[in-house]
Amino acid sequence: MSSFGTKRVNPSRFTISLRRHPFTHFGLPFLSLIVLSSFALTSFTTTRYDLRDQKVRSVSKEDELGMRKDRRKINARDEYYRMQALDQLGESDSYENKRVERLPGQAEWGELPVARKGP
């Protein structure tokens, strides 16, 4: 004699409907969760970018207030011509190109002797 009975359990309505339509119990709630959470997160992301824009605007206003009025405005073209004039007068920092000494046995273009393949 067996200790456990062999009585069958009648399936409930939920189990029967789950077998017939698994999408309504698993797929539909999952997809609705994804869609609704994307709508909920849009408010958080807009708040984030609004605060960042506000911070950038406030820093630029502080910079404008902190600048002195007597500073000269810099123009890239004028600076270029000024540097060209200094170079022609010889007032710029003159330098000479000096080649870096190579290691013994090192090729012209910097290949190490170890990296070379056999003879």
N, CA, C and O atoms as a printed pandas DataFrame, in Angstrom:
     atom_number atom_name residue_name chain_id  residue_number  x_coord  y_coord  z_coord
0              1         N          MET        A               1    0.807   -1.171    0.000
1              2        CA          MET        A               1    0.000    0.000    0.000
2              3         C          MET        A               1    0.861    1.251    0.000
3              4         O          MET        A               1    1.856    1.345    0.719
4              5         N          SER        A               2    0.456    2.202   -0.820
5              6        CA          SER        A               2    1.248    3.426   -0.933
6              7         C          SER        A               2    0.823    4.433    0.135
7              8         O          SER        A               2   -0.333    4.483    0.555
8              9         N          SER        A               3    1.788    5.218    0.548
9             10        CA          SER        A               3    1.493    6.176    1.607
10            11         C          SER        A               3    0.773    7.412    1.080
11            12         O          SER        A               3    0.057    8.076    1.829
12            13         N          PHE        A               4    0.954    7.728   -0.198
13            14        CA          PHE        A               4    0.301    8.889   -0.795
14            15         C          PHE        A               4   -0.848    8.424   -1.664
15            16         O          PHE        A               4   -0.742    7.423   -2.371
16            17         N          GLY        A               5   -1.928    9.145   -1.607
17            18        CA          GLY        A               5   -3.081    8.785   -2.414
18            19         C          GLY        A               5   -2.891    9.199   -3.862
19            20         O          GLY        A               5   -2.109   10.103   -4.156
20            21         N          THR        A               6   -3.589    8.554   -4.746
21            22        CA          THR        A               6   -3.490    8.846   -6.178
22            23         C          THR        A               6   -4.670    9.675   -6.663
23            24         O          THR        A               6   -5.064    9.597   -7.827
24            25         N          LYS        A               7   -5.222   10.458   -5.767
25            26        CA          LYS        A               7   -6.360   11.272   -6.108
26            27         C          LYS        A               7   -5.912   12.420   -7.017
27            28         O          LYS        A               7   -4.966   13.138   -6.693
28            29         N          ARG        A               8   -6.579   12.588   -8.133
29            30        CA          ARG        A               8   -6.236   13.654   -9.077
30            31         C          ARG        A               8   -6.837   14.973   -8.614
31            32         O          ARG        A               8   -7.937   15.012   -8.062
32            33         N          VAL        A               9   -6.097   16.051   -8.849
33            34        CA          VAL        A               9   -6.569   17.382   -8.483
34            35         C          VAL        A               9   -7.238   17.992   -9.707
35            36         O          VAL        A               9   -6.682   17.966  -10.805
36            37         N          ASN        A              10   -8.428   18.538   -9.516
37            38        CA          ASN        A              10   -9.121   19.186  -10.627
38            39         C          ASN        A              10   -8.475   20.553  -10.897
39            40         O          ASN        A              10   -8.281   21.344   -9.974
40            41         N          PRO        A              11   -8.147   20.824  -12.158
41            42        CA          PRO        A              11   -7.528   22.119  -12.463
42            43         C          PRO        A              11   -8.520   23.256  -12.268
43            44         O          PRO        A              11   -9.713   23.116  -12.538
44            45         N          SER        A              12   -8.003   24.377  -11.798
45            46        CA          SER        A              12   -8.867   25.538  -11.568
46            47         C          SER        A              12   -9.096   26.296  -12.881
47            48         O          SER        A              12   -8.502   25.984  -13.913
48            49         N          ARG        A              13   -9.962   27.285  -12.809
49            50        CA          ARG        A              13  -10.227   28.095  -14.008
50            51         C          ARG        A              13   -8.975   28.839  -14.453
51            52         O          ARG        A              13   -8.685   28.963  -15.643
52            53         N          PHE        A              14   -8.243   29.330  -13.453
53            54        CA          PHE        A              14   -7.008   30.068  -13.770
54            55         C          PHE        A              14   -6.023   29.194  -14.537
55            56         O          PHE        A              14   -5.439   29.647  -15.522
56            57         N          THR        A              15   -5.834   27.984  -14.115
57            58        CA          THR        A              15   -4.907   27.064  -14.779
58            59         C          THR        A              15   -5.366   26.750  -16.193
59            60         O          THR        A              15   -4.553   26.672  -17.113
60            61         N          ILE        A              16   -6.657   26.574  -16.362
61            62        CA          ILE        A              16   -7.184   26.266  -17.699
62            63         C          ILE        A              16   -7.012   27.464  -18.625
63            64         O          ILE        A              16   -6.589   27.308  -19.771
64            65         N          SER        A              17   -7.342   28.676  -18.126
65            66        CA          SER        A              17   -7.198   29.863  -18.985
66            67         C          SER        A              17   -5.727   30.176  -19.257
67            68         O          SER        A              17   -5.385   30.715  -20.310
68            69         N          LEU        A              18   -4.863   29.835  -18.308
69            70        CA          LEU        A              18   -3.424   30.051  -18.512
70            71         C          LEU        A              18   -2.903   29.150  -19.619
71            72         O          LEU        A              18   -2.065   29.566  -20.420
72            73         N          ARG        A              19   -3.388   27.932  -19.667
73            74        CA          ARG        A              19   -2.955   27.021  -20.726
74            75         C          ARG        A              19   -3.484   27.463  -22.085
75            76         O          ARG        A              19   -2.798   27.300  -23.094
76            77         N          ARG        A              20   -4.674   28.009  -22.127
77            78        CA          ARG        A              20   -5.264   28.409  -23.411
78            79         C          ARG        A              20   -4.690   29.725  -23.922
79            80         O          ARG        A              20   -4.440   29.869  -25.119
80            81         N          HIS        A              21   -4.479   30.695  -23.017
81            82        CA          HIS        A              21   -4.029   32.044  -23.416
82            83         C          HIS        A              21   -2.855   32.501  -22.541
83            84         O          HIS        A              21   -3.054   33.308  -21.632
84            85         N          PRO        A              22   -1.672   32.019  -22.786
85            86        CA          PRO        A              22   -0.545   32.418  -21.928
86            87         C          PRO        A              22   -0.129   33.876  -22.148
87            88         O          PRO        A              22    0.445   34.493  -21.251
88            89         N          PHE        A              23   -0.413   34.430  -23.330
89            90        CA          PHE        A              23   -0.025   35.817  -23.594
90            91         C          PHE        A              23   -0.759   36.781  -22.673
91            92         O          PHE        A              23   -0.173   37.760  -22.211
92            93         N          THR        A              24   -2.040   36.518  -22.398
93            94        CA          THR        A              24   -2.806   37.435  -21.550
94            95         C          THR        A              24   -2.305   37.450  -20.113
95            96         O          THR        A              24   -2.512   38.436  -19.407
96            97         N          HIS        A              25   -1.658   36.394  -19.666
97            98        CA          HIS        A              25   -1.188   36.341  -18.288
98            99         C          HIS        A              25    0.279   36.728  -18.140
99           100         O          HIS        A              25    0.692   37.167  -17.066
100          101         N          PHE        A              26    1.066   36.575  -19.188
101          102        CA          PHE        A              26    2.493   36.884  -19.092
102          103         C          PHE        A              26    2.918   37.994  -20.045
103          104         O          PHE        A              26    3.569   38.952  -19.629
104          105         N          GLY        A              27    2.563   37.876  -21.292
105          106        CA          GLY        A              27    3.029   38.826  -22.306
106          107         C          GLY        A              27    2.403   40.192  -22.182
107          108         O          GLY        A              27    3.109   41.198  -22.245
108          109         N          LEU        A              28    1.105   40.257  -22.010
109          110        CA          LEU        A              28    0.406   41.543  -21.931
110          111         C          LEU        A              28    0.829   42.360  -20.710
111          112         O          LEU        A              28    1.076   43.557  -20.862
112          113         N          PRO        A              29    0.925   41.789  -19.519
113          114        CA          PRO        A              29    1.415   42.589  -18.383
114          115         C          PRO        A              29    2.856   43.070  -18.580
115          116         O          PRO        A              29    3.198   44.188  -18.195
116          117         N          PHE        A              30    3.689   42.229  -19.173
117          118        CA          PHE        A              30    5.072   42.620  -19.397
118          119         C          PHE        A              30    5.161   43.784  -20.372
119          120         O          PHE        A              30    5.858   44.763  -20.102
120          121         N          LEU        A              31    4.469   43.693  -21.494
121          122        CA          LEU        A              31    4.514   44.774  -22.479
122          123         C          LEU        A              31    3.906   46.057  -21.928
123          124         O          LEU        A              31    4.418   47.144  -22.193
124          125         N          SER        A              32    2.821   45.948  -21.165
125          126        CA          SER        A              32    2.222   47.146  -20.582
126          127         C          SER        A              32    3.159   47.783  -19.565
127          128         O          SER        A              32    3.206   49.008  -19.460
128          129         N          LEU        A              33    3.898   46.986  -18.822
129          130        CA          LEU        A              33    4.875   47.516  -17.883
130          131         C          LEU        A              33    5.966   48.290  -18.615
131          132         O          LEU        A              33    6.357   49.369  -18.169
132          133         N          ILE        A              34    6.455   47.767  -19.710
133          134        CA          ILE        A              34    7.499   48.439  -20.482
134          135         C          ILE        A              34    6.999   49.772  -21.032
135          136         O          ILE        A              34    7.685   50.788  -20.918
136          137         N          VAL        A              35    5.821   49.772  -21.622
137          138        CA          VAL        A              35    5.282   50.997  -22.228
138          139         C          VAL        A              35    4.985   52.050  -21.169
139          140         O          VAL        A              35    5.348   53.213  -21.342
140          141         N          LEU        A              36    4.337   51.668  -20.083
141          142        CA          LEU        A              36    3.992   52.632  -19.038
142          143         C          LEU        A              36    5.230   53.173  -18.332
143          144         O          LEU        A              36    5.261   54.343  -17.948
144          145         N          SER        A              37    6.249   52.337  -18.157
145          146        CA          SER        A              37    7.477   52.836  -17.520
146          147         C          SER        A              37    8.209   53.808  -18.426
147          148         O          SER        A              37    8.856   54.730  -17.929
148          149         N          SER        A              38    8.132   53.634  -19.738
149          150        CA          SER        A              38    8.772   54.612  -20.625
150          151         C          SER        A              38    8.077   55.964  -20.530
151          152         O          SER        A              38    8.737   57.002  -20.574
152          153         N          PHE        A              39    6.760   55.965  -20.401
153          154        CA          PHE        A              39    6.042   57.224  -20.216
154          155         C          PHE        A              39    6.375   57.852  -18.865
155          156         O          PHE        A              39    6.483   59.074  -18.760
156          157         N          ALA        A              40    6.536   57.039  -17.846
157          158        CA          ALA        A              40    6.867   57.567  -16.522
158          159         C          ALA        A              40    8.275   58.146  -16.490
159          160         O          ALA        A              40    8.519   59.147  -15.817
160          161         N          LEU        A              41    9.199   57.526  -17.208
161          162        CA          LEU        A              41   10.583   57.995  -17.191
162          163         C          LEU        A              41   10.790   59.269  -17.991
163          164         O          LEU        A              41   11.783   59.964  -17.775
164          165         N          THR        A              42    9.891   59.599  -18.904
165          166        CA          THR        A              42   10.070   60.834  -19.678
166          167         C          THR        A              42   10.036   62.062  -18.775
167          168         O          THR        A              42   10.751   63.031  -19.026
168          169         N          SER        A              43    9.225   62.033  -17.742
169          170        CA          SER        A              43    9.184   63.183  -16.832
170          171         C          SER        A              43   10.515   63.334  -16.095
171          172         O          SER        A              43   10.987   64.452  -15.893
172          173         N          PHE        A              44   11.115   62.222  -15.697
173          174        CA          PHE        A              44   12.403   62.299  -15.011
174          175         C          PHE        A              44   13.504   62.804  -15.935
175          176         O          PHE        A              44   14.339   63.606  -15.516
176          177         N          THR        A              45   13.519   62.356  -17.164
177          178        CA          THR        A              45   14.573   62.785  -18.074
178          179         C          THR        A              45   14.419   64.256  -18.452
179          180         O          THR        A              45   15.419   64.962  -18.582
180          181         N          THR        A              46   13.183   64.733  -18.632
181          182        CA          THR        A              46   13.012   66.159  -18.940
182          183         C          THR        A              46   13.460   67.013  -17.767
183          184         O          THR        A              46   14.052   68.074  -17.965
184          185         N          THR        A              47   13.188   66.568  -16.553
185          186        CA          THR        A              47   13.645   67.309  -15.373
186          187         C          THR        A              47   15.158   67.345  -15.322
187          188         O          THR        A              47   15.747   68.373  -14.988
188          189         N          ARG        A              48   15.778   66.255  -15.643
189          190        CA          ARG        A              48   17.239   66.184  -15.619
190          191         C          ARG        A              48   17.857   67.164  -16.601
191          192         O          ARG        A              48   18.780   67.898  -16.248
192          193         N          TYR        A              49   17.355   67.182  -17.834
193          194        CA          TYR        A              49   17.931   68.068  -18.837
194          195         C          TYR        A              49   17.577   69.524  -18.571
195          196         O          TYR        A              49   18.369   70.410  -18.894
196          197         N          ASP        A              50   16.423   69.794  -17.998
197          198        CA          ASP        A              50   16.080   71.173  -17.644
198          199         C          ASP        A              50   17.012   71.709  -16.567
199          200         O          ASP        A              50   17.456   72.854  -16.648
200          201         N          LEU        A              51   17.311   70.902  -15.568
201          202        CA          LEU        A              51   18.234   71.330  -14.517
202          203         C          LEU        A              51   19.634   71.554  -15.068
203          204         O          LEU        A              51   20.317   72.492  -14.656
204          205         N          ARG        A              52   20.067   70.712  -15.986
205          206        CA          ARG        A              52   21.394   70.890  -16.574
206          207         C          ARG        A              52   21.465   72.157  -17.405
207          208         O          ARG        A              52   22.463   72.877  -17.352
208          209         N          ASP        A              53   20.419   72.440  -18.172
209          210        CA          ASP        A              53   20.395   73.678  -18.961
210          211         C          ASP        A              53   20.388   74.895  -18.060
211          212         O          ASP        A              53   21.033   75.897  -18.368
212          213         N          GLN        A              54   19.679   74.824  -16.963
213          214        CA          GLN        A              54   19.624   75.929  -16.021
214          215         C          GLN        A              54   21.000   76.171  -15.408
215          216         O          GLN        A              54   21.397   77.320  -15.214
216          217         N          LYS        A              55   21.714   75.126  -15.108
217          218        CA          LYS        A              55   23.048   75.244  -14.525
218          219         C          LYS        A              55   24.020   75.881  -15.512
219          220         O          LYS        A              55   24.828   76.730  -15.135
220          221         N          VAL        A              56   23.943   75.475  -16.761
221          222        CA          VAL        A              56   24.839   76.039  -17.779
222          223         C          VAL        A              56   24.548   77.518  -17.985
223          224         O          VAL        A              56   25.475   78.316  -18.115
224          225         N          ARG        A              57   23.292   77.889  -18.016
225          226        CA          ARG        A              57   22.923   79.293  -18.189
226          227         C          ARG        A              57   23.407   80.124  -17.016
227          228         O          ARG        A              57   23.900   81.234  -17.218
228          229         N          SER        A              58   23.281   79.621  -15.798
229          230        CA          SER        A              58   23.677   80.399  -14.630
230          231         C          SER        A              58   25.190   80.598  -14.602
231          232         O          SER        A              58   25.652   81.663  -14.191
232          233         N          VAL        A              59   25.963   79.622  -15.022
233          234        CA          VAL        A              59   27.414   79.766  -15.039
234          235         C          VAL        A              59   27.822   80.811  -16.062
235          236         O          VAL        A              59   28.719   81.610  -15.793
236          237         N          SER        A              60   27.196   80.827  -17.214
237          238        CA          SER        A              60   27.567   81.810  -18.227
238          239         C          SER        A              60   27.234   83.222  -17.758
239          240         O          SER        A              60   27.980   84.152  -18.064
240          241         N          LYS        A              61   26.137   83.411  -17.024
241          242        CA          LYS        A              61   25.806   84.738  -16.501
242          243         C          LYS        A              61   26.812   85.167  -15.444
243          244         O          LYS        A              61   27.180   86.340  -15.380
244          245         N          GLU        A              62   27.254   84.239  -14.624
245          246        CA          GLU        A              62   28.269   84.576  -13.621
246          247         C          GLU        A              62   29.581   84.956  -14.283
247          248         O          GLU        A              62   30.279   85.855  -13.813
248          249         N          ASP        A              63   29.918   84.283  -15.360
249          250        CA          ASP        A              63   31.136   84.634  -16.077
250          251         C          ASP        A              63   31.040   86.024  -16.680
251          252         O          ASP        A              63   32.014   86.777  -16.665
252          253         N          GLU        A              64   29.879   86.370  -17.209
253          254        CA          GLU        A              64   29.701   87.703  -17.783
254          255         C          GLU        A              64   29.834   88.777  -16.717
255          256         O          GLU        A              64   30.415   89.833  -16.969
256          257         N          LEU        A              65   29.302   88.519  -15.533
257          258        CA          LEU        A              65   29.408   89.504  -14.465
258          259         C          LEU        A              65   30.830   89.637  -13.946
259          260         O          LEU        A              65   31.243   90.718  -13.527
260          261         N          GLY        A              66   31.579   88.548  -13.972
261          262        CA          GLY        A              66   32.936   88.574  -13.449
262          263         C          GLY        A              66   33.963   89.152  -14.397
263          264         O          GLY        A              66   35.089   89.413  -13.975
264          265         N          MET        A              67   33.630   89.364  -15.654
265          266        CA          MET        A              67   34.618   89.874  -16.616
266          267         C          MET        A              67   34.815   91.370  -16.435
267          268         O          MET        A              67   33.873   92.105  -16.138
268          269         N          ARG        A              68   36.025   91.796  -16.615
269          270        CA          ARG        A              68   36.315   93.229  -16.550
270          271         C          ARG        A              68   35.978   93.865  -17.881
271          272         O          ARG        A              68   36.050   93.216  -18.925
272          273         N          LYS        A              69   35.616   95.117  -17.846
273          274        CA          LYS        A              69   35.204   95.832  -19.057
274          275         C          LYS        A              69   36.387   96.296  -19.893
275          276         O          LYS        A              69   36.236   96.523  -21.094
276          277         N          ASP        A              70   37.578   96.443  -19.279
277          278        CA          ASP        A              70   38.713   96.998  -20.012
278          279         C          ASP        A              70   39.549   95.952  -20.759
279          280         O          ASP        A              70   40.597   96.290  -21.309
280          281         N          ARG        A              71   39.117   94.719  -20.789
281          282        CA          ARG        A              71   39.874   93.694  -21.521
282          283         C          ARG        A              71   39.671   93.852  -23.013
283          284         O          ARG        A              71   38.596   94.231  -23.477
284          285         N          ARG        A              72   40.726   93.553  -23.752
285          286        CA          ARG        A              72   40.597   93.629  -25.208
286          287         C          ARG        A              72   40.041   92.317  -25.728
287          288         O          ARG        A              72   40.297   91.248  -25.173
288          289         N          LYS        A              73   39.286   92.419  -26.788
289          290        CA          LYS        A              73   38.717   91.226  -27.391
290          291         C          LYS        A              73   39.760   90.590  -28.301
291          292         O          LYS        A              73   40.495   91.287  -29.000
292          293         N          ILE        A              74   39.818   89.281  -28.286
293          294        CA          ILE        A              74   40.814   88.555  -29.068
294          295         C          ILE        A              74   40.177   88.097  -30.369
295          296         O          ILE        A              74   39.080   87.540  -30.386
296          297         N          ASN        A              75   40.893   88.345  -31.456
297          298        CA          ASN        A              75   40.449   87.907  -32.769
298          299         C          ASN        A              75   41.498   86.925  -33.284
299          300         O          ASN        A              75   42.690   87.228  -33.248
300          301         N          ALA        A              76   41.082   85.775  -33.756
301          302        CA          ALA        A              76   42.035   84.745  -34.196
302          303         C          ALA        A              76   42.858   85.225  -35.384
303          304         O          ALA        A              76   44.051   84.933  -35.466
304          305         N          ARG        A              77   42.252   85.941  -36.285
305          306        CA          ARG        A              77   42.972   86.426  -37.472
306          307         C          ARG        A              77   44.060   87.425  -37.068
307          308         O          ARG        A              77   45.182   87.352  -37.569
308          309         N          ASP        A              78   43.732   88.363  -36.159
309          310        CA          ASP        A              78   44.724   89.343  -35.706
310          311         C          ASP        A              78   45.874   88.666  -34.978
311          312         O          ASP        A              78   47.031   89.050  -35.153
312          313         N          GLU        A              79   45.570   87.671  -34.169
313          314        CA          GLU        A              79   46.624   86.941  -33.464
314          315         C          GLU        A              79   47.521   86.185  -34.437
315          316         O          GLU        A              79   48.732   86.106  -34.232
316          317         N          TYR        A              80   46.944   85.639  -35.474
317          318        CA          TYR        A              80   47.731   84.926  -36.475
318          319         C          TYR        A              80   48.715   85.882  -37.146
319          320         O          TYR        A              80   49.896   85.564  -37.283
320          321         N          TYR        A              81   48.232   87.052  -37.564
321          322        CA          TYR        A              81   49.117   88.018  -38.218
322          323         C          TYR        A              81   50.158   88.562  -37.251
323          324         O          TYR        A              81   51.286   88.838  -37.661
324          325         N          ARG        A              82   49.815   88.720  -35.998
325          326        CA          ARG        A              82   50.790   89.184  -34.998
326          327         C          ARG        A              82   51.900   88.146  -34.822
327          328         O          ARG        A              82   53.073   88.501  -34.714
328          329         N          MET        A              83   51.527   86.861  -34.795
329          330        CA          MET        A              83   52.538   85.812  -34.668
330          331         C          MET        A              83   53.419   85.728  -35.913
331          332         O          MET        A              83   54.617   85.467  -35.814
332          333         N          GLN        A              84   52.822   85.950  -37.082
333          334        CA          GLN        A              84   53.609   85.961  -38.317
334          335         C          GLN        A              84   54.626   87.099  -38.292
335          336         O          GLN        A              84   55.764   86.908  -38.719
336          337         N          ALA        A              85   54.247   88.266  -37.807
337          338        CA          ALA        A              85   55.160   89.415  -37.744
338          339         C          ALA        A              85   56.287   89.140  -36.762
339          340         O          ALA        A              85   57.438   89.476  -37.040
340          341         N          LEU        A              86   55.984   88.543  -35.630
341          342        CA          LEU        A              86   57.030   88.199  -34.673
342          343         C          LEU        A              86   57.998   87.190  -35.258
343          344         O          LEU        A              86   59.200   87.262  -35.003
344          345         N          ASP        A              87   57.495   86.264  -36.029
345          346        CA          ASP        A              87   58.346   85.247  -36.635
346          347         C          ASP        A              87   59.277   85.866  -37.664
347          348         O          ASP        A              87   60.440   85.474  -37.758
348          349         N          GLN        A              88   58.784   86.825  -38.436
349          350        CA          GLN        A              88   59.611   87.477  -39.448
350          351         C          GLN        A              88   60.667   88.369  -38.812
351          352         O          GLN        A              88   61.756   88.523  -39.367
352          353         N          LEU        A              89   60.372   88.952  -37.675
353          354        CA          LEU        A              89   61.344   89.793  -36.986
354          355         C          LEU        A              89   62.374   88.969  -36.221
355          356         O          LEU        A              89   63.394   89.509  -35.795
356          357         N          GLY        A              90   62.135   87.715  -36.045
357          358        CA          GLY        A              90   63.074   86.846  -35.339
358          359         C          GLY        A              90   62.896   86.887  -33.840
359          360         O          GLY        A              90   63.763   86.423  -33.099
360          361         N          GLU        A              91   61.786   87.435  -33.380
361          362        CA          GLU        A              91   61.566   87.547  -31.949
362          363         C          GLU        A              91   60.915   86.300  -31.348
363          364         O          GLU        A              91   60.834   86.165  -30.127
364          365         N          SER        A              92   60.465   85.413  -32.187
365          366        CA          SER        A              92   59.830   84.219  -31.643
366          367         C          SER        A              92   60.889   83.280  -31.084
367          368         O          SER        A              92   62.072   83.413  -31.398
368          369         N          ASP        A              93   60.481   82.367  -30.288
369          370        CA          ASP        A              93   61.409   81.389  -29.721
370          371         C          ASP        A              93   61.906   80.500  -30.841
371          372         O          ASP        A              93   61.182   79.632  -31.329
372          373         N          SER        A              94   63.139   80.720  -31.243
373          374        CA          SER        A              94   63.678   79.894  -32.320
374          375         C          SER        A              94   64.178   78.575  -31.731
375          376         O          SER        A              94   64.687   78.532  -30.611
376          377         N          TYR        A              95   64.028   77.537  -32.480
377          378        CA          TYR        A              95   64.455   76.232  -32.037
378          379         C          TYR        A              95   65.001   75.470  -33.234
379          380         O          TYR        A              95   64.726   75.808  -34.385
380          381         N          GLU        A              96   65.778   74.438  -32.939
381          382        CA          GLU        A              96   66.298   73.569  -33.978
382          383         C          GLU        A              96   65.741   72.174  -33.748
383          384         O          GLU        A              96   65.584   71.720  -32.615
384          385         N          ASN        A              97   65.454   71.521  -34.838
385          386        CA          ASN        A              97   65.039   70.139  -34.725
386          387         C          ASN        A              97   66.255   69.290  -34.420
387          388         O          ASN        A              97   67.243   69.339  -35.153
388          389         N          LYS        A              98   66.200   68.526  -33.369
389          390        CA          LYS        A              98   67.300   67.649  -32.996
390          391         C          LYS        A              98   66.783   66.227  -33.012
391          392         O          LYS        A              98   65.779   65.907  -32.375
392          393         N          ARG        A              99   67.470   65.393  -33.735
393          394        CA          ARG        A              99   67.038   64.012  -33.860
394          395         C          ARG        A              99   67.348   63.241  -32.587
395          396         O          ARG        A              99   68.414   63.402  -31.994
396          397         N          VAL        A             100   66.420   62.416  -32.181
397          398        CA          VAL        A             100   66.603   61.595  -30.989
398          399         C          VAL        A             100   67.554   60.464  -31.336
399          400         O          VAL        A             100   67.427   59.822  -32.379
400          401         N          GLU        A             101   68.508   60.231  -30.446
401          402        CA          GLU        A             101   69.482   59.169  -30.714
402          403         C          GLU        A             101   68.802   57.812  -30.635
403          404         O          GLU        A             101   67.974   57.572  -29.757
404          405         N          ARG        A             102   69.153   56.939  -31.546
405          406        CA          ARG        A             102   68.559   55.602  -31.609
406          407         C          ARG        A             102   69.342   54.643  -30.725
407          408         O          ARG        A             102   70.514   54.861  -30.416
408          409         N          LEU        A             103   68.668   53.591  -30.333
409          410        CA          LEU        A             103   69.339   52.535  -29.592
410          411         C          LEU        A             103   70.285   51.791  -30.520
411          412         O          LEU        A             103   70.071   51.787  -31.732
412          413         N          PRO        A             104   71.319   51.165  -29.988
413          414        CA          PRO        A             104   72.214   50.402  -30.852
414          415         C          PRO        A             104   71.471   49.267  -31.542
415          416         O          PRO        A             104   70.805   48.468  -30.884
416          417         N          GLY        A             105   71.580   49.194  -32.840
417          418        CA          GLY        A             105   70.930   48.148  -33.613
418          419         C          GLY        A             105   69.501   48.490  -34.005
419          420         O          GLY        A             105   68.816   47.668  -34.615
420          421         N          GLN        A             106   69.044   49.677  -33.669
421          422        CA          GLN        A             106   67.685   50.059  -33.996
422          423         C          GLN        A             106   67.624   50.625  -35.416
423          424         O          GLN        A             106   68.510   51.369  -35.837
424          425         N          ALA        A             107   66.575   50.263  -36.141
425          426        CA          ALA        A             107   66.435   50.698  -37.525
426          427         C          ALA        A             107   66.100   52.196  -37.589
427          428         O          ALA        A             107   65.863   52.836  -36.564
428          429         N          GLU        A             108   66.086   52.730  -38.795
429          430        CA          GLU        A             108   65.860   54.155  -39.030
430          431         C          GLU        A             108   64.489   54.622  -38.544
431          432         O          GLU        A             108   64.369   55.719  -37.998
432          433         N          TRP        A             109   63.471   53.816  -38.733
433          434        CA          TRP        A             109   62.106   54.247  -38.418
434          435         C          TRP        A             109   61.629   53.751  -37.062
435          436         O          TRP        A             109   60.423   53.698  -36.823
436          437         N          GLY        A             110   62.534   53.389  -36.174
437          438        CA          GLY        A             110   62.174   53.087  -34.809
438          439         C          GLY        A             110   61.837   51.646  -34.521
439          440         O          GLY        A             110   61.352   51.342  -33.431
440          441         N          GLU        A             111   62.074   50.754  -35.449
441          442        CA          GLU        A             111   61.789   49.344  -35.199
442          443         C          GLU        A             111   62.843   48.807  -34.245
443          444         O          GLU        A             111   64.042   48.957  -34.483
444          445         N          LEU        A             112   62.394   48.183  -33.168
445          446        CA          LEU        A             112   63.338   47.643  -32.195
446          447         C          LEU        A             112   63.984   46.372  -32.735
447          448         O          LEU        A             112   63.371   45.645  -33.517
448          449         N          PRO        A             113   65.219   46.102  -32.320
449          450        CA          PRO        A             113   65.886   44.888  -32.793
450          451         C          PRO        A             113   65.138   43.624  -32.369
451          452         O          PRO        A             113   65.208   42.620  -33.077
452          453         N          VAL        A             114   64.441   43.636  -31.266
453          454        CA          VAL        A             114   63.710   42.473  -30.793
454          455         C          VAL        A             114   62.515   42.189  -31.706
455          456         O          VAL        A             114   62.142   41.034  -31.914
456          457         N          ALA        A             115   61.916   43.264  -32.254
457          458        CA          ALA        A             115   60.710   43.121  -33.066
458          459         C          ALA        A             115   61.017   42.574  -34.444
459          460         O          ALA        A             115   60.120   42.063  -35.116
460          461         N          ARG        A             116   62.269   42.669  -34.885
461          462        CA          ARG        A             116   62.625   42.164  -36.212
462          463         C          ARG        A             116   62.547   40.657  -36.256
463          464         O          ARG        A             116   62.870   39.978  -35.282
464          465         N          LYS        A             117   62.121   40.142  -37.378
465          466        CA          LYS        A             117   62.050   38.685  -37.557
466          467         C          LYS        A             117   63.443   38.151  -37.870
467          468         O          LYS        A             117   64.360   38.904  -38.198
468          469         N          GLY        A             118   63.572   36.879  -37.765
469          470        CA          GLY        A             118   64.859   36.212  -37.948
470          471         C          GLY        A             118   65.551   36.513  -39.263
471          472         O          GLY        A             118   64.959   37.136  -40.145
472          473         N          PRO        A             119   66.782   36.086  -39.406
473          474        CA          PRO        A             119   67.600   36.399  -40.589
474          475         C          PRO        A             119   67.124   35.811  -41.837
475          476         O          PRO        A             119   67.736   36.010  -42.886
